[in-house]
Amino acid sequence: MNQQEGYADDVVKGFITWSMVWGLVAVLVGVLISFQIAFPQLNLPPYLTYGRLRPVHTNAGIFGWGIGSFMAFFYYITQRLTRTGIWSPGLARIQLWLFNLAIALAAVTLALGMNRSKEYAELEWPVASLVVVVWVIFAVNIVMTIVKRREEQMYISLWYILATLAGVAVLYLVNNASIPVSLTKSYSAYAGANDANVQWWYGHNAVAMVLTTPPLAIFYYFLPKATGVPIYSHRMGVIAFWSLIFMYLWTGAHHLLWAPVPDWVQTLAMGFSVMLIAPSWAAVFNGYFSMNGQWHQMRENYLVKFLIFGITFYGMQTLQGPSQAIRTFSAFIHFTDWVPGHVHMGTLGWVSLVLFAAIYYTVPRIYGTEIYSVRLANIHFWLVLAGQLMFSISMWIAGVQQAAMLNATNPDGSLHYSFMETMIEIYPYWHIRAMGGVVYLAGLSVFLYNIWKTVAGSKTHAAAQTA
């Protein structure tokens, strides 16, 4: 507990620490499976295969690194924006232990092949039930802190936090509805096209409520903190927030274009997906306009580089996404390597860059010290930027080439290239993707070393003061 302010920052420390652990696991497994695709002989059945490890990678990344960090910063931000300590620090500590138990169980069960076969919802019912308990504890603690707040004004970050808490709860409960047949196996409560519709209503809105609203809450809080100037327009932020929340909920079926789902459902999703450009880019413009007269900080302030490049990748992501939701473009690039290039620009670029900045800002303050090395932070930035660009650009090129070959036909209408011929042509891009992962891992290692030295330095300083 931070006695001076009455803030429970020990909980924040715990979530930051464990989110970095799971982030390292996610990237290590991600690099391994990228090499397994490029070099199939690296698949070692039954447990160390791409099929078993890929959901371990996504769950460790999205839920371990992503949700773990968001929990840390929701607690950190909410206390300061409400000028109120966490409603129940004890519950928050229980939540931390249960969170780590859930992520560890997820990794073990997925590696063992216990999988519901639903994207981002692979966990079998006992682990999924534990996730629900964790989220209820988290939501109650944050909401009660906001209810008890001593600051009347609701800053934009708090709106994004509340939307995340409500949105994830509804999405997770509906899509994880299942019929257990044993301790390790269950079947979806839905069937056929309805199951697909519910799954991608959940899947795309998981992108909304896990990979969009939380990092936006963090961005809106830490950009003014890092630059020392207020956000350009709080009003524009609030309008964009409500527009984003309303529009996102209708877009899931754009994952099911050309599928046996009613045309009107597909068209509705396509229309709302294109409309999403406006509220998404309102956040981008808010960030850019906040930098008026402050662009020199891109050279002088390492935190600003992470935040502005992060929101820039968000802007690119929210142009690509709606484009991919258009039937003709979807027909071209769907089921190609363009898609992982798009996804990883969001996760490695947008989400992770913002989280890196938030951790760099927060850790020295809650430990009462200075960052160990600004030079290492800058090296970290350039390494992860280079690694992410190597990954995404190689996959975009591979995806376009793959799509062009798969769609090529002979005069009689038969396919011009076999599936195997397309695979042979994209192997070089898989090699580049794997090397991009190695470069990103190197940047992550620099980051972890920098944070470790920062924390170790604070303890040495505290020990010296005590002596």
Secondary structure, 3 states (H helix, E strand, C coil): CECCCCECHHHHHHHHHHHHHHHHHHHHHHHHHHHHHHCHHHCECCCECHHHHHHHHHHHHHHHHHHHHHHHHHHHHHHHHHCCCCCCHHHHHHHHHHHHHHHHHHHHHHHCCCCCCCCCCCCCHHHHHHHHHHHHHHHHHHHHHHHCCCCCCCCHHHHHHHHHHHHHHHHHHHHCCEEECCCCCEEECCCHHHHHHHHHHHHHHHHHHHHCHHHHHHHHHHHHHHHCCCCCCHHHHHHHHHHHHHHHCCCHHHHHCCCCCCHHHHHHHHHHHHHCHHHHHHHHHHHHHHCCCCCCHHHHCHHHHHHHHHHHHHHHHHHHHHHHCCHHHHHHHCCCCHHHHHHHHHHHHHHHHHHHHHHHHHHHHHHCCCCCCHHHHHHHHHHHHHHHHHHHHHHHHHHHHHHHHHHCECCCCCECCCHHHHHHHHHHHHHHHHHHHHHHHHHHHHHHHHHHHHHHHHHHHHHHHHC
